[in-house]
Amino acid sequence: MATSFTTTTPVPLFLREDGPRDASVGNASPLLLLHGGPGAHHDYLYPQFLALAERHRLVTYDQRGGGQSRTNDPTPVTWQVQVADLAAVIAELSLASPTLVGYSWGALLAMLYAIEATQNPALPMPARLVLVSPAPVSRRWRDQFEAEFAERQRSEAIAGARRALADSGLRERDPDVYRQRAFELSVAGYFADPARATALTPFRVTGKVQQAVWESLGRYDLCQSLRAVRVPALVVHGVQDPIPLESARAAAEALGARFMPLDDCGHVPYVEQPAALFGAIETFLHETSGG
């Protein structure tokens, strides 16, 4: 593992690189991994996503406003800022035509970047898109997601577990265990089986960044614009994801992408169905690289 910070972006962005750089080791062409949020950081994709670093050069960064790329700049972090930062990372690291691997919001960021690249010749078009549990591609589907997630979090199973935690005395007796359990309950609604939340690396979201990005998108709908993006793409989405399956299916159709729904899987396939997820990604990368 190697870490550093960007030097060409307005805010220094934390970088991490894993895996082989030698082309004789597996497939050393770069994969640029984009985390979700917005306003989160790369850590919670690990250790599971390191499976890709066994055969590929895997590069990731904390997007502006989150993780180790936080800033005191009061300027709102919009989707346009995030796309510009992504373009700067690609240029600074000389990642000519990288494969963008995006998770959740990161998948939407990859799509926004690819759309911009169709309209701006100065932006290198990614060689491939791997979109895992993509965030909703329209405001309508985002509204449906928010309602579904809220309903799940109000379920008796999760509400009862919250009450039990509050009555457990763990907050005073073992604060670290209490915080871990509280985190698990805060994300339980994302999972097909809420018990699987124990395997997710905890993370935090910078609220003002998340709010600014979604506000900048307004009443968005990417479906038509995605039809101009003509690169090989794979879309993987859990059938039990609170984000509507129809949103991911529409993105795949617009992109002409391979679409892989995963049953018994919510929003976190790298925790819930890692063998199926990484197997599908490796197959796609192999078949689209001529390997």
C-alpha positions as CSV (number, residue, x, y, z in Angstrom):
1,M,0.0,0.0,0.0
2,A,1.2,3.5,-0.9
3,T,-0.5,6.7,0.3
4,S,0.0,10.4,-0.7
5,F,-2.0,13.6,-1.4
6,T,-2.7,15.2,-4.7
7,T,-0.8,18.4,-5.6
8,T,-2.9,19.7,-8.5
9,T,-6.4,19.8,-7.0
10,P,-7.6,23.0,-5.2
11,V,-7.9,20.9,-2.0
12,P,-5.3,18.1,-1.4
13,L,-7.0,14.8,-1.8
14,F,-5.9,11.7,0.1
15,L,-4.7,9.0,-2.3
16,R,-4.2,5.3,-1.8
17,E,-2.7,2.7,-4.1
18,D,-2.6,-1.1,-3.8
19,G,-1.8,-4.0,-6.0
20,P,0.7,-4.7,-8.8
21,R,2.2,-2.1,-11.1
22,D,4.1,-4.6,-13.1
23,A,2.1,-5.6,-16.3
24,S,3.5,-9.1,-16.0
25,V,1.5,-9.6,-12.8
26,G,-2.1,-10.3,-13.7
27,N,-3.6,-7.2,-15.2
28,A,-1.8,-4.1,-14.0
29,S,-4.0,-1.7,-15.9
30,P,-5.4,0.8,-13.4
31,L,-8.7,0.5,-11.6
32,L,-9.8,3.8,-10.1
33,L,-12.2,3.1,-7.2
34,L,-14.8,5.7,-6.3
35,H,-16.4,5.5,-2.8
36,G,-20.0,6.3,-2.0
37,G,-21.5,9.0,0.1
38,P,-21.3,11.7,-1.0
39,G,-19.2,13.1,1.8
40,A,-17.9,9.7,3.0
41,H,-14.4,8.2,2.5
42,H,-12.7,5.2,1.0
43,D,-12.1,3.1,4.2
44,Y,-15.5,1.4,4.4
45,L,-14.9,-0.3,1.0
46,Y,-12.0,-2.2,2.6
47,P,-10.8,-4.8,3.3
48,Q,-13.2,-6.5,0.9
49,F,-12.4,-4.4,-2.3
50,L,-8.8,-5.4,-1.9
51,A,-9.8,-8.6,-3.7
52,L,-9.3,-6.5,-6.8
53,A,-5.8,-5.6,-5.9
54,E,-4.6,-9.2,-6.2
55,R,-4.5,-8.8,-10.0
56,H,-5.0,-5.1,-10.7
57,R,-3.4,-1.8,-9.8
58,L,-6.2,-0.4,-7.5
59,V,-6.2,3.4,-6.9
60,T,-8.7,5.3,-4.7
61,Y,-9.0,8.6,-3.0
62,D,-11.1,10.4,-0.4
63,Q,-13.4,12.7,-2.3
64,R,-13.3,16.4,-1.4
65,G,-14.9,17.1,2.0
66,G,-14.7,13.6,3.4
67,G,-12.2,11.4,5.2
68,Q,-8.7,12.8,4.9
69,S,-9.7,15.2,2.2
70,R,-11.7,17.5,4.5
71,T,-11.6,21.2,3.9
72,N,-12.5,24.4,5.7
73,D,-13.4,26.1,2.4
74,P,-17.0,27.2,2.8
75,T,-17.7,26.9,-1.0
76,P,-20.3,24.2,-1.5
77,V,-19.0,20.9,-2.9
78,T,-21.3,20.3,-5.9
79,W,-21.4,17.4,-8.3
80,Q,-19.5,19.6,-10.8
81,V,-16.7,20.0,-8.2
82,Q,-16.5,16.3,-7.7
83,V,-16.3,15.6,-11.4
84,A,-13.6,18.2,-11.8
85,D,-11.6,16.6,-8.9
86,L,-12.0,13.2,-10.5
87,A,-10.6,14.6,-13.8
88,A,-7.7,16.2,-12.0
89,V,-6.9,12.9,-10.2
90,I,-6.9,11.0,-13.5
91,A,-4.6,13.6,-15.1
92,E,-2.2,13.9,-12.1
93,L,-1.7,10.2,-11.9
94,S,-1.5,9.8,-15.7
95,L,-4.3,7.2,-15.6
96,A,-4.9,7.2,-19.3
97,S,-8.4,5.7,-19.9
98,P,-8.8,4.2,-16.5
99,T,-11.5,1.7,-15.6
100,L,-13.8,3.5,-13.1
101,V,-15.2,1.2,-10.4
102,G,-17.9,3.1,-8.6
103,Y,-19.9,2.1,-5.6
104,S,-23.2,3.7,-4.7
105,W,-22.7,7.5,-5.1
106,G,-19.3,6.7,-6.6
107,A,-21.1,4.9,-9.4
108,L,-23.2,7.9,-10.0
109,L,-20.0,10.1,-10.0
110,A,-18.5,7.7,-12.6
111,M,-21.6,8.1,-14.8
112,L,-21.6,11.9,-14.4
113,Y,-17.9,12.0,-15.3
114,A,-18.5,9.8,-18.4
115,I,-21.4,12.0,-19.5
116,E,-19.2,15.1,-19.2
117,A,-16.5,13.4,-21.2
118,T,-18.8,12.8,-24.1
119,Q,-19.3,16.6,-24.2
120,N,-15.7,17.8,-23.4
121,P,-12.9,16.3,-25.6
122,A,-10.4,17.5,-22.9
123,L,-11.6,14.8,-20.5
124,P,-10.4,11.3,-21.3
125,M,-13.2,8.8,-21.6
126,P,-12.9,5.9,-19.2
127,A,-12.0,2.6,-20.8
128,R,-14.7,0.8,-18.8
129,L,-17.3,1.4,-16.1
130,V,-18.0,-1.0,-13.2
131,L,-21.0,0.3,-11.4
132,V,-21.8,-1.4,-8.1
133,S,-25.1,-0.6,-6.3
134,P,-25.4,2.7,-8.2
135,A,-27.1,5.5,-6.5
136,P,-30.5,6.4,-8.1
137,V,-30.1,7.8,-11.6
138,S,-33.1,10.2,-11.2
139,R,-34.6,12.2,-8.5
140,R,-37.8,10.2,-8.7
141,W,-35.9,7.0,-7.9
142,R,-34.0,8.8,-5.2
143,D,-37.3,9.8,-3.6
144,Q,-38.4,6.1,-3.7
145,F,-35.1,5.1,-2.1
146,E,-35.4,7.6,0.8
147,A,-38.9,6.4,1.6
148,E,-38.0,2.7,1.5
149,F,-34.9,3.2,3.6
150,A,-36.8,5.2,6.2
151,E,-39.5,2.5,6.3
152,R,-36.9,-0.2,6.9
153,Q,-35.3,1.8,9.7
154,R,-38.7,2.1,11.4
155,S,-39.2,-1.7,11.3
156,E,-39.9,-3.3,14.6
157,A,-36.7,-5.5,14.3
158,I,-34.4,-2.5,14.0
159,A,-36.4,-0.2,16.4
160,G,-36.5,-3.0,19.0
161,A,-32.7,-3.5,18.6
162,R,-32.3,0.3,19.2
163,R,-34.3,0.1,22.3
164,A,-32.4,-2.8,23.6
165,L,-29.1,-1.0,23.0
166,A,-30.3,2.1,24.8
167,D,-31.3,0.0,27.8
168,S,-28.1,-2.1,27.8
169,G,-25.9,0.3,29.7
170,L,-23.2,-0.2,27.0
171,R,-22.8,3.5,26.5
172,E,-21.2,3.8,29.9
173,R,-19.8,0.3,30.3
174,D,-18.1,-0.1,27.0
175,P,-18.4,3.0,24.7
176,D,-16.5,1.4,21.8
177,V,-18.8,-1.5,21.6
178,Y,-21.8,0.8,22.0
179,R,-20.6,3.0,19.1
180,Q,-20.0,0.0,16.9
181,R,-23.5,-1.4,17.6
182,A,-25.1,2.0,17.0
183,F,-23.3,2.3,13.7
184,E,-24.6,-1.2,12.6
185,L,-28.1,-0.2,13.4
186,S,-27.8,3.0,11.5
187,V,-27.0,1.1,8.3
188,A,-29.1,-2.0,8.9
189,G,-31.8,-1.0,6.5
190,Y,-29.3,-1.2,3.6
191,F,-28.9,-5.0,4.0
192,A,-31.1,-7.9,2.9
193,D,-30.3,-9.4,6.3
194,P,-29.6,-6.6,8.9
195,A,-27.4,-9.0,10.8
196,R,-24.8,-8.7,8.0
197,A,-24.1,-5.1,9.0
198,T,-21.6,-6.3,11.5
199,A,-19.1,-7.0,8.7
200,L,-19.2,-3.4,7.3
201,T,-16.2,-1.2,8.2
202,P,-17.7,1.8,10.1
203,F,-17.6,5.2,8.3
204,R,-18.8,8.8,8.7
205,V,-20.5,11.1,6.3
206,T,-19.8,14.9,6.2
207,G,-23.4,16.1,6.2
208,K,-22.8,19.5,4.5
209,V,-21.0,17.8,1.6
210,Q,-23.8,15.2,1.1
211,Q,-26.4,17.9,1.2
212,A,-24.6,20.2,-1.2
213,V,-24.0,17.5,-3.8
214,W,-27.6,16.3,-3.8
215,E,-28.9,19.9,-3.9
216,S,-26.7,20.7,-6.9
217,L,-28.2,17.8,-8.8
218,G,-31.7,19.2,-8.4
219,R,-34.5,17.3,-10.2
220,Y,-32.0,15.3,-12.2
221,D,-32.5,12.3,-14.6
222,L,-29.4,10.8,-16.2
223,C,-31.1,8.2,-18.4
224,Q,-31.1,10.1,-21.7
225,S,-27.6,11.5,-21.2
226,L,-26.2,8.0,-20.5
227,R,-27.1,6.9,-24.0
228,A,-24.3,9.0,-25.4
229,V,-21.7,7.0,-23.2
230,R,-20.4,4.2,-25.4
231,V,-17.9,2.2,-23.3
232,P,-18.1,-1.3,-21.9
233,A,-20.0,-1.3,-18.7
234,L,-21.1,-3.7,-15.9
235,V,-24.0,-2.9,-13.5
236,V,-24.4,-5.0,-10.4
237,H,-27.3,-4.4,-8.0
238,G,-28.8,-6.3,-5.1
239,V,-32.5,-7.3,-5.6
240,Q,-33.2,-6.3,-2.0
241,D,-31.3,-3.0,-2.2
242,P,-33.5,-0.1,-0.9
243,I,-32.4,1.7,-4.1
244,P,-35.0,0.6,-6.7
245,L,-33.7,-2.2,-8.9
246,E,-35.5,-0.4,-11.8
247,S,-33.0,2.5,-11.4
248,A,-30.0,0.2,-11.9
249,R,-31.7,-1.6,-14.8
250,A,-32.5,1.7,-16.5
251,A,-28.8,2.8,-16.2
252,A,-27.7,-0.5,-17.6
253,E,-30.1,-0.3,-20.5
254,A,-29.1,3.3,-21.3
255,L,-25.4,2.3,-21.3
256,G,-25.9,-0.9,-23.2
257,A,-24.3,-2.5,-20.1
258,R,-24.2,-6.0,-18.7
259,F,-26.7,-6.1,-15.9
260,M,-26.3,-8.5,-13.0
261,P,-29.0,-8.5,-10.3
262,L,-27.9,-10.3,-7.1
263,D,-30.6,-12.1,-5.0
264,D,-30.4,-12.2,-1.2
265,C,-28.4,-9.0,-1.4
266,G,-29.1,-5.4,-0.4
267,H,-27.0,-2.3,-1.0
268,V,-23.6,-3.8,0.1
269,P,-22.8,-6.8,-2.2
270,Y,-19.1,-6.7,-1.3
271,V,-20.2,-7.7,2.2
272,E,-23.4,-9.7,1.4
273,Q,-22.3,-11.5,-1.8
274,P,-18.5,-11.0,-2.3
275,A,-17.8,-14.1,-4.3
276,A,-20.5,-13.3,-6.8
277,L,-19.6,-9.7,-7.0
278,F,-15.9,-10.0,-7.5
279,G,-16.3,-13.0,-9.7
280,A,-18.5,-11.0,-12.0
281,I,-16.1,-8.0,-12.0
282,E,-13.1,-10.2,-12.8
283,T,-15.0,-11.9,-15.6
284,F,-16.0,-8.6,-17.1
285,L,-12.5,-7.1,-16.8
286,H,-11.0,-10.2,-18.4
287,E,-13.5,-10.3,-21.3
288,T,-13.2,-6.6,-22.0
289,S,-9.4,-6.4,-21.9
290,G,-8.7,-9.0,-24.5
291,G,-7.1,-11.0,-21.8
